[in-house]
Amino acid sequence: MYFTNVQYPPIRVITVTGNGKVDAQPNYAQLQLEVSTEGEDLSVAQQENANTMNQVIQSILALGIPREDIQTSAYNIVPNYDFVDGRQVFRGYEVRNAITVKVTDTSQVGTVIDTAVQNGANRVSSVQFRIDDTTPFYQQALRLALQDAQTKAKTIAETMQLPLHPHPIEIVEESQSQPVAYKSVAMAEQSFTTPIEQGLITINATVRVKFQY
């Protein structure tokens, strides 16, 4: 029996990265509001904090925000110290209570913040604009990314005069994180509503594609 040793030519490959992006309007905001109280007596500071936070929550509920869209996100008790003449001197406790509020009417974000602050919230630690379902926007971005990869491969092949095969031999979709638009908050003075501009959220897609030539 005879075996023929056949030498196959190596596969020649062009690897390109395609990018696509789509801008979309966020459909809800997520706020983190905090109440911080200090005192030498821990139980008194806790009670004061609880009373203030309850007042904040009730004021937000009065705006029509559903209770299920308000949840506690953090609760911390921190002892505070001063340094006097090189010695650590106990100053008291700080009690921090944070809630996360989902606001589905994004035009109401400034009003929610102002109402919370007027009722005792003394820190707005986060304002995030999000999209409930990014799938349709991501699919659009993915199509654009694939088209971008194909265009790049054609450009390389035409420039280098290579016989490019039109169908890719491998497509790898890069992972993408949930897009979020972060906004800082500047408190408004007097009776004006705190201005919050939501802007647009950019959904990105990236693919790595291999073409044979």
Order of alpha helices (4+ residues) and beta strands (2+ residues): beta-beta-alpha-beta-beta-alpha-beta-alpha-beta-beta-beta
